[in-house]
Amino acid sequence: MEGRVPPAAAESTDDPPPPPPQPLSSDDTKETYIVQIPRDQIYRVPPPAHAKIVESYRNPSRQRDGCGGKCGLWIVVALVSLAAIVGIGVAIVHMFFTSPKTPEFSVTKVLVKNPPTSLAKHTHPTYEISLQAGNPNERMGISYEDGGKASLSFKKKKIGGGEYPSLSQDAKDSTTVRIHLAGSNGALPSEIEKSMKDTKSKTPVSLSLTIDVPVKLKSFIPKSQELTVTCDFKVSTLASGAMILSQKCDAKF
């Protein structure tokens, strides 16, 4: 009977035994999560607003160039508008908060035409008065409109009347104005008759000239006013070109 062969001894090997397992590091211990999003909530195409922002970042030079022209144009428009507003404001302040200066007048000549004589006692004389009218305003013209009236008085009695001529003056301008006044009906005062007849008379005659005329102040915003002028003056004789001895003229709106 065959004898049982004892199990062969484990075959020897030259390979070293496997290393023991290493402990897990902190990174290996992190957990990984998987998040699932429904397909209908995934936006593959960005909204139009986001697309414009992305496009501006992709082409920054184009955005700067486009803004340069438009921004410059808007700046110019803003400056022009601001200058216009300031100009209008200055004009309004100048017109409504700065009182215009009244014109300045002076009598330069008095001439009596067609004086009464012994042959024509009922003839009515005509008075011609020359005035120097000045506009003292530096930035405002004055226009004397139609409808102005003028009257000549002696001792508060009217002896002649007529119209004040229409004319226009620029700023700081001076004009010679001639007024023709027709003599009033009725007998003249004795002092006036004597001064007309006697060329050698040295007795002064006091006269008063009153003018009422509508005027328009010409500035950025035209403005209408009523002007009243009163000139009290003395003359040496009325027979010929009268010499002005003294005078005082006042004008007011």
Phi and psi in degrees as a GROMACS rama.xvg file:
@    title "Ramachandran Plot"
@    xaxis  label "Phi"
@    yaxis  label "Psi"
@TYPE xy
-69.9124  140.486  GLU-2
-85.4779  150.14  GLY-3
-68.4594  135.097  ARG-4
-89.576  125.46  VAL-5
-64.895  149.001  PRO-6
-58.7775  138.086  PRO-7
-67.5575  147.459  ALA-8
-68.2476  148.763  ALA-9
-55.0901  133.809  ALA-10
-67.6048  134.906  GLU-11
-77.6001  145.773  SER-12
-131.427  153.04  THR-13
-88.3933  -13.526  ASP-14
-68.9035  139.896  ASP-15
-73.4853  157.824  PRO-16
-67.5927  150.756  PRO-17
-64.0616  146.722  PRO-18
-68.483  153.371  PRO-19
-68.8657  151.873  PRO-20
-62.7447  137.892  PRO-21
-83.4553  148.623  GLN-22
-69.3947  145.182  PRO-23
-69.0745  135.525  LEU-24
-77.6953  173.971  SER-25
-67.6544  -31.3822  SER-26
-68.3098  -35.3381  ASP-27
-73.2522  -18.5574  ASP-28
-85.4148  -9.27343  THR-29
-64.7498  143.368  LYS-30
-93.7578  150.069  GLU-31
-112.337  129.841  THR-32
-113.893  144.512  TYR-33
-114.589  118.966  ILE-34
-103.278  127.968  VAL-35
-106.085  127.744  GLN-36
-113.618  135.629  ILE-37
-61.3329  147.633  PRO-38
-64.9009  -30.4183  ARG-39
-74.1289  -7.76532  ASP-40
-105.405  6.88088  GLN-41
-93.8145  119.46  ILE-42
-99.0859  107.134  TYR-43
-85.5441  -26.2947  ARG-44
-108.356  124.164  VAL-45
-69.9797  155.226  PRO-46
-60.0656  158.151  PRO-47
-58.6229  -37.6646  PRO-48
-63.0876  -42.1076  ALA-49
-66.8899  -34.7101  HIS-50
-64.4031  -39.2802  ALA-51
-65.9162  -38.8882  LYS-52
-63.82  -44.8491  ILE-53
-62.7681  -39.9485  VAL-54
-65.3976  -36.6699  GLU-55
-67.1913  -34.3117  SER-56
-72.7704  -29.6797  TYR-57
-73.2865  -35.2504  ARG-58
-124.147  69.6333  ASN-59
-67.0011  -31.5567  PRO-60
-66.625  -38.7272  SER-61
-64.7405  -39.7087  ARG-62
-64.9038  -41.3336  GLN-63
-65.5303  -40.8341  ARG-64
-64.8174  -42.5625  ASP-65
-65.2869  -39.1633  GLY-66
-70.9644  -31.1139  CYS-67
-59.0944  -49.5095  GLY-68
-67.5351  -45.9839  GLY-69
-67.5552  -42.3522  LYS-70
-64.3523  -39.685  CYS-71
-62.7648  -41.1782  GLY-72
-64.254  -42.6864  LEU-73
-65.6185  -35.9929  TRP-74
-64.7968  -43.2293  ILE-75
-63.1415  -43.9599  VAL-76
-62.1544  -40.8179  VAL-77
-64.8233  -41.3811  ALA-78
-65.9717  -42.1184  LEU-79
-63.7086  -42.2852  VAL-80
-64.0996  -40.9218  SER-81
-64.6217  -41.3329  LEU-82
-63.8015  -39.8716  ALA-83
-64.6096  -41.7544  ALA-84
-64.818  -42.6597  ILE-85
-63.7365  -42.0947  VAL-86
-62.255  -43.2647  GLY-87
-64.8023  -40.3801  ILE-88
-63.4173  -42.3739  GLY-89
-63.9179  -41.237  VAL-90
-63.837  -40.6683  ALA-91
-66.5081  -43.0501  ILE-92
-63.3495  -42.2818  VAL-93
-64.9574  -34.6992  HIS-94
-78.5773  -43.2678  MET-95
-99.7831  -17.0957  PHE-96
-115.326  -3.60324  PHE-97
-116.003  116.639  THR-98
-72.0345  129.134  SER-99
-70.2252  148.847  PRO-100
-79.4816  139.716  LYS-101
-75.5679  149.971  THR-102
-60.7958  157.32  PRO-103
-111.542  132.35  GLU-104
-125.659  151.283  PHE-105
-152.638  140.232  SER-106
-83.5444  125.224  VAL-107
-108.117  -23.5442  THR-108
-159.399  142.655  LYS-109
-130.841  125.332  VAL-110
-131.012  131.858  LEU-111
-106.727  124.389  VAL-112
-111.431  149.157  LYS-113
56.756  54.1056  ASN-114
-70.1381  155.094  PRO-115
-68.3511  145.435  PRO-116
-127.399  177.22  THR-117
-66.1316  -28.3237  SER-118
-83.8444  -24.7321  LEU-119
-132.816  74.7505  ALA-120
-71.2523  -25.9351  LYS-121
-94.6249  12.1338  HIS-122
-73.4026  137.229  THR-123
-100.041  128.665  HIS-124
-74.0223  165.56  PRO-125
-119.962  130.96  THR-126
-102.081  133.967  TYR-127
-119.781  116.61  GLU-128
-116.079  128.708  ILE-129
-102.633  132.493  SER-130
-122.358  150.646  LEU-131
-107.19  111.627  GLN-132
-106.197  124.714  ALA-133
-120.724  143.781  GLY-134
-104.191  107.528  ASN-135
-81.9771  -6.35663  PRO-136
-72.5959  138.783  ASN-137
-84.641  -29.1656  GLU-138
-129.439  27.0649  ARG-139
-144.009  123.274  MET-140
-86.6005  163.674  GLY-141
-130.736  131.342  ILE-142
-117.106  120.94  SER-143
-87.7161  115.222  TYR-144
-83.8448  169.206  GLU-145
-66.44  153.036  ASP-146
101.336  4.7351  GLY-147
-73.1114  142.487  GLY-148
-121.537  147.739  LYS-149
-136.928  144.401  ALA-150
-142.516  146.133  SER-151
-113.579  131.706  LEU-152
-128.466  150.755  SER-153
-129.141  118.019  PHE-154
52.0976  48.2295  LYS-155
64.9943  16.611  LYS-156
-114.138  127.827  LYS-157
-70.9674  127.908  LYS-158
-118.219  -4.67288  ILE-159
-169.036  153.297  GLY-160
-153.001  158.037  GLY-161
-175.189  -165.636  GLY-162
-104.426  147.775  GLU-163
-90.2859  128.219  TYR-164
-69.0261  149.034  PRO-165
-81.7245  139.148  SER-166
-160.987  168.274  LEU-167
-130.098  139.883  SER-168
-126.93  139.196  GLN-169
-83.2307  174.538  ASP-170
-62.9784  139.44  ALA-171
57.6156  34.7945  LYS-172
-106.353  155.609  ASP-173
-133.547  138.162  SER-174
-136.582  141.884  THR-175
-88.58  125.291  THR-176
-117.707  131.533  VAL-177
-111.116  127.614  ARG-178
-114.259  128.005  ILE-179
-104.664  121.421  HIS-180
-118.923  126.551  LEU-181
-83.5444  136.352  ALA-182
-64.2439  146.322  GLY-183
-76.0955  159.713  SER-184
-71.8654  152.299  ASN-185
102.641  168.41  GLY-186
-69.9792  143.025  ALA-187
-82.894  154.325  LEU-188
-58.7121  149.836  PRO-189
-60.5915  -36.1469  SER-190
-63.5493  -38.2204  GLU-191
-68.3889  -44.0785  ILE-192
-62.8228  -43.0104  GLU-193
-63.1997  -42.165  LYS-194
-66.7222  -30.9475  SER-195
-74.688  -36.6558  MET-196
-84.7841  -36.7632  LYS-197
-98.2975  107.013  ASP-198
-73.4954  -17.3001  THR-199
-94.2431  1.12031  LYS-200
-68.4781  132.515  SER-201
-107.61  5.3435  LYS-202
-72.5961  122.06  THR-203
-70.3623  146.451  PRO-204
-116.614  126.277  VAL-205
-93.1078  126.663  SER-206
-127.754  160.732  LEU-207
-135.304  129.652  SER-208
-113.278  128.377  LEU-209
-121.179  133.737  THR-210
-128.424  130.482  ILE-211
-125.217  116.884  ASP-212
-145.72  136.924  VAL-213
-77.2552  135.936  PRO-214
-127.415  157.46  VAL-215
-123.977  122.687  LYS-216
-83.5588  118.543  LEU-217
-96.5635  103.536  LYS-218
-139.401  -156.795  SER-219
-60.1505  -38.9474  PHE-220
-120.287  105.169  ILE-221
-59.6955  147.563  PRO-222
-141.516  132.257  LYS-223
-94.0918  142.505  SER-224
-142.337  162.994  GLN-225
-106.528  123.266  GLU-226
-107.036  132.849  LEU-227
-121.299  126.554  THR-228
-122.467  134.517  VAL-229
-129.534  122.976  THR-230
-120.997  118.502  CYS-231
-104.634  122.596  ASP-232
-144.712  161.987  PHE-233
-120.282  138.876  LYS-234
-123.504  156.5  VAL-235
-84.2117  -37.1675  SER-236
-156.9  150.059  THR-237
-109.153  2.11208  LEU-238
-69.9138  -37.2421  ALA-239
-133.551  -159.236  SER-240
-55.763  108.776  GLY-241
-72.5248  143.102  ALA-242
-90.7452  129.278  MET-243
-80.8169  117.295  ILE-244
-87.8001  -42.4554  LEU-245
-158.719  159.352  SER-246
-162.954  159.516  GLN-247
-150.494  120.813  LYS-248
-119.006  131.902  CYS-249
-123.641  138.526  ASP-250
-130.749  141.757  ALA-251
-150.838  150.297  LYS-252
